[in-house]
Amino acid sequence: MKNTKNKEIVEIEIFPNPFPERDYTIDMECPEFTCLCPKTGQPDFATLYISYIPDKLCIELKALKIYLTSYRNEGGFHEKVVNIILDDLVSACKPRKMSIVGDFNVRGGIHTTVTVEHIGKKTKSAKGKK
């Protein structure tokens, strides 16, 4: 998958969803996310909250950890980084729905939270409702 500056390719490993016929939510909290401020080069720290309804594929957690760690030496505005992560994860597992909240630590007296969402094909339960 892509990264912001050095274009390093980091594979996000996936595995078959053991219950593809069922809608269920996978929530992950990643409290050790870091990237670099593109203006100062100083580290930015965040907790990422990733939530998704898988379709046919799920994200392998160790691969996710390695992917997120690859941002440690990357500069990028919070908005850009969180959107790229969403794009990469959606590309890897093609979920029915995914959202990511980037809850960044205070920097310069300002607390930043970036929320992005992907809505894929409709879930089975939603198809039957009118």
N, C-alpha and C positions, 0 to 999 in steps of 0.2 A: 504494500500500500504506500501511498505517497507521504511525504513529510514536507515541511514548509520550506526549508532552506537548502539542505544538502541533497535533496531528492533521493535520499536513502530508501531502498526498498525493504520494508519490514513486512513479512508475511503474517497475516492474521489467520491462524489455523481455525478451522471450523469442524464440526462433526454433525452427523445426522440427528435431527430432532427425534427423540424417542417417542413423542406423542404429537405428531404433526396434525392429527385430526382434532386436537383440542387447543382452545385458546388459553394460554396461561402466560403470566408475566414473569420475566427474569429481571431482578433488580440488582445492580452492582454499585457499590460505593468504593471509589478509588481515592483515598485520602492523601496520597503521596504524589499527586501529579505536579510536575514542575516544567516550566518553559522559561525562556528568557524574554525580557522586555526588549522590543525592537529599538527603542530609543536609547536606553541606558545600558543594556546588556546585563542588567541585574536580574536575579532569578525571581520569577513569579510563582507563587505556590497556590494550589487550588485543590479542592475536593471535587471530583467529577462524579455525578450521579447518572448512571446509565440504566435505562429501563427499556425493555423491548418485549414484544410478543413475537416469538419465533415462528417462522413458517416451516420450511423443510430443514433449515440449518441452525445450529447454535454456535456461539463463540466459545472457543476454548480459553479458559481463564489465564493460564500461564502465557499463552500467546498474546492475550490482551495486555497483560502486565508488561511484556517485552515491548510491544508496540507503543504503549503509553510512555515507557521509559525512554524511547527514542526521541522524545520531545525535549529531554532534559537540556540539551545544548542547542535548541532551536529557538530563534527569535520569531515572535509573532504576536500580533494584537490578540487579545482574548477572544474577540468575536471571530477572527479568522481561524484560530486554532480549534475552537470548539466546533465550528462548521466543517472544517476538514476532517476532524475525527468522526463526526456523524457521517459524512460522505463515505469515508473509508469503511466504517463498520457496516453501513447499509450495503455497500458494494460487496463486502465479504459474505454476509449472511442473508441478505435480502429478506428482512423481517416484515411481518405484517404491519408493525408499528414500532417506532423507536423514538425515544427522546433522550436528550443529554442536557444536564444542567452543569455548567461550570461555575462553581462557587469559589471565586478568587479571594485570597486574603487581601486585607486593606493595603493599599499602596498610595502614598501621598494623601492620606486621609480619606480615600474613596474606596468603598467596598463595591466590587463588581460581580454581578451574576449574569451569565449568558445562558439562555435557554433556547434550544433548537429542537425541531421535531420533524420526523418523516412519517408519513402515512402511506403505506403501500396498498396492496390489494385489500379489499374488505375481508373481515374475518367471517368465519362461518356463522357465528351467532348474529352478526350484523346483517348478513344476506337475507336471513329469514324474517327480519323485523320490517315493519312498514310504518 
